[in-house]
Structures are given as structure tokens and as C-alpha cells.
Amino acid sequence: MPMPLPAPTTLSRHSSLLATCLLAACSPFSTHAPPSGVVVPSQFSQAPAGEASDLSAWWRAWNDPALTLAIENALKANPDLRIARDHILQAEATQAVARSTLGPTLGITGNIAGGGMDWRNPYNLPARDAGTDGHLAGLSATWEPDLFGGRHAETKAAHALVLAEQARLHGVQMAIAADVATNYVQVQSLRKQLALLEDSLVTLGRLKTYAQARFDAGQAVLSDIQSVDEKINTLRARRPLLEAAVNASLRRMAILAGQAPENATVAVSVTPLATPPAPTGDMPDTVLRRRPDVAAAEDLVSARLYHLKSTKTDLLPRFGLQFFGGDGRLRFDGIPGLSGTGGLVALTSYLPIFTSGRIHARIAAADAQLDEAVATYDKTLLSALADVENAYEARTSEDLRIQELSAALKQSQANGAAARGLYEGGQRTLHDILEARLDTLSVENTLTQAVAQQQIATITLSYALGGGWH
């Protein structure tokens, strides 16, 4: 409650006006945020030219209904989205509280009292306890006009925090879509690797049978059989790891969709995904406007700036208006009761003179928070730019790697066909054919892993470009 001051004299009026003018140098209207130290480039060095892609639902470009269903189900039921929406509701409630300080406060008061009194009687007259009762009820109102905009600034700060929480919600949507797609790709890749592992085990089984037959005929040594056994055991040791990785990805997808991992019902298509082309045509300024983390960091700067403006107004005078109107009665036994109706209006003012540096300390803290928010904004910009460049380069490198591995697979298949022809002509043994088959399966397994990395790089690129939310 502002402390009421006595009516000022002419001299004190001029003194108060002078103090107000001097303090106006700290007015919030002259407060600005420090400039960003990041120079945004005109284009990405790794990005291919072309027409800008629509990345709001980038997963649909993969043309896999099961993938689309998995992502969209997660975007409906993920618990992180509920948490993010609750954060928005909390921020909106805080904004409503800040906005409420702009208006008057009204209240109704009421008191009822009763009791007795023991009067001292110097004349030794018969004692008589006088009873008393009374009541008081009324309407009170207080209002402090926001002359210097401090509470308006706090309201704007609260609104900026609401916008920041909304941006964080979009960031959660992006992360969920990318997480689901990444695990979907991993499940497909791991299942294919398991299939290739089984093919390799079958081929090694045939190779062991052949080595055993040659050993029995005295044409091979025991180490030939043992070498095959070593390869079989090594491959079998990989099987439980691959199976565990598949199940872990399925459980992760179930959790992302709000399901219990023990009852996962996430479907993954057996048809391999066709990797879409890398997104093109995005400029750095467009990406930064689209990225929710950048928007949230910018909103935080606005919130800190408005908070600093509000804090500075604590140095300026405050004025308030108070009103009380009520009706009351007071009665003593044997004495006529007193009752009446009335009101009171008061204009209050307050100017801080000595606060042991408390206000200036709060201003310094708010100023440091603003500088921190700008530094965080700059860091977010730099991280966003690096994310895009890294993702583009990762996709490009995987494209080149797949080209080389695809050529290696074709060569390995050709070598296997040549070995088979020579075997049929009596110039190669069955051992040569089976070894060529194992080489082909090994290259195919490496290519399968590379394709998965290419697809994950594409998902990461869509995420880095700010795609995955409407």
C-alpha cells in the first residue's frame, strides 16, 4: 500500500517536479536491448539451389502410409505435448495476473462485534455489566494508475513468455516427428541386417559342410573347419544385439505415441523406404524465422527487455486512489446506539528516497538478464546455422558413400557370377562361390547401414530447417 504524503508546499512541489524530471533519465522508454552480434549469411554454403520445399509435414514426401500414421499418432498423444501445452496455460495465467494489476481492486468488508464491560463504581452502587455490540460493513476500492508504464511493461513481458512457450510447443512437435521417423528407419534397417545375417549363416553352413567333406577326403585341414566355425559364432553373436536394437526402437516409438512399451502396436512397413531428395531453396533468414528455438529465444529477449523497463519505473513516483464507503453501528447497554453511513476518499503518493540500493540492484540484475537473453539468442542463431550446414553436408556425404557402395555391390555381384561360371567350367571350387556370396552379403549389409544413415541425415536436415510443425 503506497504511503500517503502530506500536502506539498509550493517549494516542495517544484522539488518533486525536479526530482521527477531527473529520474526521467532512467525512464523505461529509453531502454533498449543490446544488439545481436551475429551476422546472418545470405545463403547456406552446403544447400543446393532450387524451389523452396514445404517442410510443415515433411514425412509425407516419403510416401509411406505407415510412417505417416506413426508420426501423426505420436503428434496426437505424446506426453511431452501435454506438458508443453500446460506450460502455455501457466504462462497465460501469469499474463492474466500481470494484466489484472492495471485495473482497480474492489472488495467488501464486514465486521460484527459484541462483548461486555465491567465498570468500576466509586460510589459502591450495585454493579452492572454493560453489554456492547456493533457492526461495520462497506465497500473498498484501490487503484494505482500506471503513469510510467511499469505494469504495462510487465504485462508485455508476460505476453512474450506466452509466445516463447508456444514456440517451445512447436519445437516439441518437430522433435517428436524426427524421433519417430529416426526409429522407424532404424527398425527397417535393423530388420534387413538381420535378414542378411541369416543369409550369411546359411552360406557359412554350406561352406562348413563343404570344408568338412574335403577334410574327410583328406583335402583340407582342421583349421579350415575351425575358421568357418569362428565366422559362424561371430555372426551369431551379432543377432541378439540387432534384435534388442529393433525392440528398443519399437518401444521408443510406442512411448512417443503415448503407449505402454510392453503393449507396443506400432506398425512398420516391410517395403523399404525410398529416400526423398534433400530439401532445396531455403535461405538462412527463412530458416531462422521458421525455427521455434530461435523464436523462443527472441521472445525471451523481449520479455527481459520489458521486465527491465518495469524495474526501472520503481525509481519513479507512484500515485494511488483509495475509497471506502460503509455503514456501521455501535451500541452500549443503557446508552443510545451510534450509527451512520459515510465514505472516505484518499489520494496517495510515494517516492523512494533511500532503499539501501535495493532498487538499483534489481535494475542491475534485470539488465544482466537482458544481456544473457541476447547472448542466448546469438548462441541459438549460431547453433541453428551450424545445424543446417552440418545436416546438408551429412546428407551429401552419405549420398556419395551410397554411390560408391552401390558400385561395389554391383562389382561384387559380378564377381560372384563370374566365379559361378568358372565353377561350372571346372575352374573354380564351391568354396570360391560361397566366399564370393559372403563378400556380396557383407557389402550389401554395409550398404544397408549407409542407406539408413542417409535417411536419418535427411530427417535431421528437415528438423534443422525447422520443418515438422504447422
Disulfide bonds with the S-S distance in Angstrom:
none
